Amino acid sequence: QVQLVESGGGLVQPGGSLRLSCAASGSISSFYSIGWYRQSPGKQREWVATMTMPAAPTYAGSVAGRCTISRDNAKNTVSLQMDSLRPEDTAVYYCSAVQSGVGLRYWGQGTQVTVSS
């Protein structure tokens, strides 16, 4: 059973930065893709960013230029660096991965990001 555990959320002022991390219980090399989604109160979960090796990372238009997704295969972690944060970025951020071969998608439990002055 794959487990994904997010960390790094918190309260930040507009214009600030946060770095989210997702630790996988197994090798992230076993995933076809891994990325981040978010869900704000009363809204549907939306895609934020994805890494599908060997392709370049892709980003939602709402965060492009402000977020950078990266991976550390040695530590089995995927990170999301978020800069120039806005109040509308407030949401629970989820890490999600699709396992190669079987195509199963896994989700983490989420980490809260609140952007407010």
Phi and psi in degrees as a GROMACS rama.xvg file:
@    title "Ramachandran Plot"
@    xaxis  label "Phi"
@    yaxis  label "Psi"
@TYPE xy
-80.1916  135.664  VAL-2
-122.571  136.717  GLN-3
-120.501  128.321  LEU-4
-125.459  117.556  VAL-5
-90.1522  154.098  GLU-6
-155.008  166.983  SER-7
103.883  -4.61975  GLY-8
-70.7583  171.686  GLY-9
163.812  -166.822  GLY-10
-100.3  129.832  LEU-11
-141.186  149.124  VAL-12
-78.0436  154.73  GLN-13
-53.7887  137.58  PRO-14
89.7586  -9.35797  GLY-15
-82.4006  -175.646  GLY-16
-130.867  153.206  SER-17
-143.538  152.007  LEU-18
-123.848  114.773  ARG-19
-92.8906  146.04  LEU-20
-128.155  148.892  SER-21
-129.444  117.286  CYS-22
-101.823  126.955  ALA-23
-98.2545  146.999  ALA-24
-73.9736  -21.0937  SER-25
-124.982  -166.76  GLY-26
-71.5314  126.386  SER-27
-70.9072  -12.2507  ILE-28
-67.8216  -16.8558  SER-29
-80.9464  -6.56458  SER-30
-93.0633  136.562  PHE-31
-68.8938  -41.378  TYR-32
-148.058  154.174  SER-33
-147.65  141.254  ILE-34
-167.946  -163.285  GLY-35
-127.798  143.346  TRP-36
-129.776  166.087  TYR-37
-145.515  156.438  ARG-38
-141.941  122.875  GLN-39
-95.9491  157.003  SER-40
-55.9608  130.225  PRO-41
78.733  2.85078  GLY-42
-120.558  160.71  LYS-43
-75.6277  155.508  GLN-44
-65.2951  136.356  ARG-45
-126.576  151.125  GLU-46
-75.9641  142.45  TRP-47
-114.598  -54.6036  VAL-48
-160.441  151.81  ALA-49
-143.472  144.619  THR-50
-115.372  120.312  MET-51
-123.948  99.6481  THR-52
-68.2952  141.7  MET-53
-94.1111  12.6277  PRO-54
-68.4524  163.695  ALA-55
-71.1365  153.115  ALA-56
-60.8082  152.203  PRO-57
-124.54  150.08  THR-58
-133.922  147.719  TYR-59
-67.5119  150.382  ALA-60
-59.0392  -31.2854  GLY-61
-69.2789  -19.0548  SER-62
-120.844  -8.23486  VAL-63
-56.7837  133.059  ALA-64
88.6621  -12.3986  GLY-65
-116.515  -16.9246  ARG-66
-124.276  147.981  CYS-67
-135.392  124.396  THR-68
-98.652  139.814  ILE-69
-146.442  163.778  SER-70
-134.694  150.337  ARG-71
-126.257  99.3003  ASP-72
-63.4192  -32.9985  ASN-73
-66.788  -34.0433  ALA-74
-99.4174  -2.21566  LYS-75
54.2792  46.9621  ASN-76
-129.591  151.956  THR-77
-126.602  134.888  VAL-78
-119.899  156.467  SER-79
-130.234  108.093  LEU-80
-86.5435  121.674  GLN-81
-117.948  121.847  MET-82
-119.045  165.913  ASP-83
49.2545  47.5009  SER-84
-65.721  146.083  LEU-85
-121.184  157.72  ARG-86
-55.5111  -33.0949  PRO-87
-72.6601  -5.63971  GLU-88
-82.9222  -7.03842  ASP-89
-60.384  124.693  THR-90
-178.077  170.215  ALA-91
-89.1052  125.936  VAL-92
-101.358  130.59  TYR-93
-117.038  139.108  TYR-94
-90.8477  140.349  CYS-95
-143.158  143.009  SER-96
-140.349  146.666  ALA-97
-111.618  123.785  VAL-98
-80.3528  136.119  GLN-99
-63.1715  149.589  SER-100
84.5642  -73.2167  GLY-101
-78.4256  -22.2029  VAL-102
74.029  15.8227  GLY-103
-75.7809  141.788  LEU-104
-104.358  135.897  ARG-105
-118.472  151.097  TYR-106
-127.34  147.35  TRP-107
-85.3382  -178.323  GLY-108
-87.4639  -12.578  GLN-109
96.1725  153.232  GLY-110
-136.576  134.943  THR-111
-81.4613  130.878  GLN-112
-118.819  123.673  VAL-113
-123.749  123.048  THR-114
-110.927  110.54  VAL-115
-158.862  148.276  SER-116
